[in-house]
């Protein structure tokens, strides 16, 4: 038994939930994949998978073993791709976590071009607005808006999200147009709250008009922890929104949102790509970072000097 092949077969069965699908992705027969997993279980003297006629479930021991296996496979892949000859053709699995609106509106639509250039990179894209534990969850890198809270991570400042204030036309007809951020406090106006992962609470937005500054808290009827849901609530007329330009632009063009408080400026939100400090920057990660930098230069160009290390 080739232990590397066996671990790879086991990991792929866990990820696909099927021996047949695992065999297809590995370009092997189902019989070969089954035999490799059985040999691995015999060697370890533990049951890794529960098999039924309908599906395959990982056991508790199998889940723990899987977490170790994917780290070993990633390290082996990085070791191979770090060689000068192999680095010319980046390949292997890359695990990335990104905010949901950024994935939906910018990254995913641009992926065909990335895949055409790097067809041997398998991208596992986690899409969420939660804080991801990069090391414990074995993620190669994350893209996040706002300053990087975990100072142990290496971070690269890849863009700045310009922000504006918006609402649906129906909301404005019902509640009126606020002339000052203070009008959002303790009045008939409502905002859509966004629950930031770091605090679990909506945060105030600092706004400036000349020498005058204001922190807009607002009252909300609904608060969410997902960017796509946040936008949807605003489009449904649930309240005032603070949005990056890239999220607001298509809805402004279709008349689904109107700008508010245009005389007031908001500080741009920095966008960072972060990865573990001890993680080898493989060829696949390096080309992905370069691709993200170029993409953000088009959609969210830097408004100030880059920060962070990387």
C-alpha positions in Angstrom: 0.0 0.0 0.0 1.3 3.4 -0.9 0.5 5.5 2.2 0.3 8.8 0.3 -2.2 7.4 -2.2 -4.2 5.9 0.6 -4.4 9.1 2.6 -5.2 11.0 -0.6 -8.0 8.6 -1.4 -9.4 8.7 2.1 -9.4 12.6 2.2 -11.1 12.7 -1.2 -13.9 10.3 -0.1 -14.5 12.5 3.0 -14.6 15.6 0.9 -16.9 14.2 -1.8 -19.0 11.9 0.5 -18.7 9.2 -2.1 -16.2 6.5 -3.3 -17.5 7.0 -6.8 -17.0 10.7 -6.9 -13.6 10.4 -5.2 -12.5 7.9 -7.8 -13.6 10.2 -10.6 -11.6 13.2 -9.2 -8.5 11.0 -8.7 -8.8 9.4 -12.1 -8.9 6.0 -10.4 -11.3 3.1 -10.3 -13.8 2.9 -7.5 -12.4 -0.5 -6.6 -8.9 0.9 -6.2 -10.1 3.8 -4.0 -12.1 1.3 -1.8 -9.1 -1.0 -1.5 -6.8 1.9 -0.5 -9.2 3.1 2.2 -9.6 -0.5 3.5 -5.9 -1.0 3.6 -5.5 2.3 5.5 -8.1 1.2 8.1 -6.4 -2.1 8.5 -3.0 -0.5 9.0 -4.4 2.0 11.6 -6.7 -0.7 13.1 -9.5 1.8 13.3 -12.7 2.4 11.4 -12.5 5.7 9.5 -15.7 5.6 7.5 -19.3 4.3 7.9 -20.6 3.0 4.6 -24.3 2.5 3.6 -25.9 2.0 0.3 -26.8 5.6 0.1 -23.9 7.6 1.6 -20.6 7.6 3.3 -20.1 9.2 6.7 -16.9 9.8 8.5 -16.5 8.4 12.0 -15.2 10.4 15.0 -11.8 8.8 14.6 -11.9 9.4 10.9 -12.7 13.1 11.3 -9.8 13.6 13.6 -7.5 11.7 11.3 -8.8 13.7 8.3 -7.7 17.0 9.9 -4.2 15.6 10.3 -4.1 14.1 6.8 -5.1 17.3 4.9 -2.3 19.1 6.7 0.2 16.5 5.7 -1.0 16.5 2.1 -0.8 20.3 2.0 2.7 20.3 3.4 3.8 17.6 0.8 2.2 19.6 -2.0 4.0 22.8 -0.8 7.3 21.0 -0.6 6.9 19.8 -4.2 5.7 23.1 -5.6 8.5 25.0 -3.9 11.1 23.3 -6.1 12.3 25.6 -8.8 11.2 23.4 -11.6 7.7 22.8 -10.2 7.1 26.5 -9.3 6.9 27.4 -13.0 3.5 25.6 -13.1 1.6 26.3 -9.8 -0.6 23.4 -8.9 -2.4 21.9 -5.9 -5.2 22.6 -3.5 -5.6 26.2 -2.2 -8.0 26.9 0.7 -9.3 30.5 0.8 -12.0 32.2 2.8 -13.6 35.4 1.6 -16.6 37.7 2.5 -19.8 36.6 0.8 -20.5 39.8 -1.2 -16.9 40.1 -2.4 -17.1 36.4 -3.6 -20.4 36.8 -5.3 -19.8 40.1 -7.1 -16.0 40.3 -7.8 -14.0 37.1 -7.1 -16.3 34.3 -8.5 -17.1 36.2 -11.8 -13.4 36.6 -12.4 -12.4 33.0 -11.6 -12.7 31.6 -15.2 -9.8 33.8 -16.2 -7.8 32.6 -13.1 -8.6 29.0 -13.9 -7.7 29.4 -17.5 -4.2 30.7 -16.5 -3.7 28.2 -13.6 -5.7 25.1 -14.5 -3.8 22.9 -12.0 -4.8 24.9 -9.0 -7.8 23.5 -7.1 -9.5 26.3 -5.2 -11.6 25.5 -2.1 -13.5 28.8 -1.6 -15.1 29.3 1.8 -17.7 32.1 1.6 -18.7 33.7 4.9 -18.5 36.9 6.9 -17.4 35.1 10.1 -13.9 35.2 11.6 -12.1 32.1 10.4 -9.3 30.5 12.5 -6.8 30.3 9.7 -4.5 27.8 11.5 -7.0 25.6 13.2 -9.2 25.4 10.1 -6.2 24.8 7.9 -7.0 27.7 5.6 -4.2 29.0 3.3 -5.4 32.6 3.3 -8.4 34.9 4.1 -9.6 38.1 2.6 -11.3 40.5 5.1 -12.5 44.1 5.3 -11.2 46.2 8.2 -8.0 46.0 10.2 -6.6 42.6 10.8 -7.4 41.8 14.5 -5.0 38.8 14.8 -1.6 40.5 14.8 0.1 37.1 14.5 -1.0 36.8 10.9 1.0 38.1 8.0 -1.2 40.5 6.1 -1.1 42.4 2.8 -3.2 45.5 2.2 -4.8 44.7 -1.2 -7.5 47.4 -1.6 -9.7 50.1 0.0 -13.4 49.9 -0.1 -15.0 53.3 -0.6 -18.2 53.6 1.3 -21.5 55.4 0.9 -24.9 55.7 2.5 -28.0 54.3 0.6 -31.6 53.3 1.0 -34.3 51.8 -1.2 -36.6 54.4 -2.9 -39.6 52.9 -1.1 -37.9 53.5 2.3 -37.1 57.1 1.4 -40.8 57.7 0.3 -41.9 56.3 3.6 -39.4 57.8 6.0 -38.0 60.8 4.2 -34.5 61.8 3.3 -32.2 62.5 6.3 -30.2 65.7 6.0 -27.8 64.9 8.9 -26.5 61.7 10.4 -28.1 62.8 13.7 -31.5 62.3 12.2 -30.9 58.5 12.2 -30.8 58.6 16.0 -34.0 58.1 18.0 -36.4 59.0 15.2 -38.7 57.3 12.8 -35.6 56.4 10.7 -34.1 52.9 10.8 -30.9 51.4 9.7 -30.1 47.9 8.7 -27.7 46.6 11.4 -24.6 44.5 10.6 -23.4 42.3 13.4 -19.6 42.3 13.1 -17.9 39.0 14.0 -15.4 40.6 16.3 -18.0 42.1 18.7 -21.4 40.5 17.8 -22.8 44.0 17.7 -23.5 46.7 15.1 -20.8 49.3 15.0 -21.2 53.1 14.5 -20.1 54.7 11.3 -17.8 57.7 11.6 -18.8 60.4 9.1 -17.2 63.8 8.3 -18.4 66.9 6.6 -15.6 69.5 6.5 -14.7 70.2 10.2 -17.8 68.5 11.4 -17.8 64.8 12.5 -20.6 62.5 13.5 -20.9 58.8 14.6 -24.1 57.3 13.2 -25.4 54.5 15.3 -29.1 54.5 14.3 -31.9 52.1 15.4 -32.6 49.0 13.5 -35.6 46.7 12.9 -33.3 43.9 11.7 -29.6 43.2 12.1 -27.7 40.5 10.2 -24.2 38.9 10.1 -24.0 38.3 6.4 -23.2 40.9 3.7 -25.6 39.5 1.1 -28.4 39.4 3.7 -27.5 43.0 4.7 -27.9 44.2 1.1 -31.1 42.2 0.6 -32.6 43.8 3.7 -31.8 47.3 2.4 -33.2 46.5 -1.0 -36.4 45.3 0.7 -36.7 48.8 2.4 -35.8 47.7 5.9 -33.5 50.7 6.5 -30.5 52.8 5.7 -27.3 51.0 4.4 -23.6 51.7 4.5 -22.2 50.0 1.4 -18.9 49.7 -0.5 -19.2 51.2 -4.0 -18.9 47.8 -5.7 -22.0 46.5 -3.9 -24.1 49.7 -4.4 -23.2 50.5 -8.0 -25.4 47.9 -9.9 -28.4 48.7 -7.7 -27.9 52.5 -8.2 -27.9 51.9 -12.0 -31.2 50.0 -11.8 -32.8 52.6 -9.5 -33.1 50.0 -6.7 -31.0 52.2 -4.3 -30.7 56.0 -3.9 -27.7 57.8 -2.3 -28.1 59.6 1.0 -26.0 62.1 3.0 -23.7 62.7 0.0 -22.1 65.7 1.6 -20.7 63.4 4.3 -17.5 61.4 3.8 -16.7 58.0 5.3 -13.2 56.6 5.8 -12.5 53.8 3.3 -12.5 50.3 4.7 -9.1 48.6 4.1 -9.2 45.2 2.5 -6.5 42.7 3.6 -5.3 39.3 2.5 -3.9 37.4 5.5 -2.2 34.0 6.0 -0.3 32.2 8.8 3.1 33.6 9.7 4.7 30.1 9.5 3.0 29.1 6.3 5.3 28.6 3.3 4.3 30.9 0.5 3.9 28.3 -2.2 3.8 29.1 -5.9 0.0 28.6 -5.9 -0.5 31.0 -3.0 1.8 33.5 -4.5 0.0 33.6 -7.9 -3.4 33.8 -6.1 -2.2 36.8 -4.0 -0.9 38.5 -7.2 -4.2 37.9 -8.9 -6.2 39.3 -6.0 -4.0 42.4 -5.9 -4.6 43.0 -9.6 -8.4 42.4 -9.3 -8.7 44.8 -6.3 -6.7 47.5 -8.2 -9.6 47.4 -10.7 -12.5 47.2 -8.3 -11.2 48.7 -5.0 -7.9 50.6 -5.6 -5.8 51.7 -2.7 -6.7 55.1 -1.3 -3.6 55.4 0.9 -0.2 53.8 1.4 -0.4 50.0 1.9 -0.2 48.8 5.5 0.7 45.5 7.1 3.5 43.1 6.3 3.6 40.5 3.6 
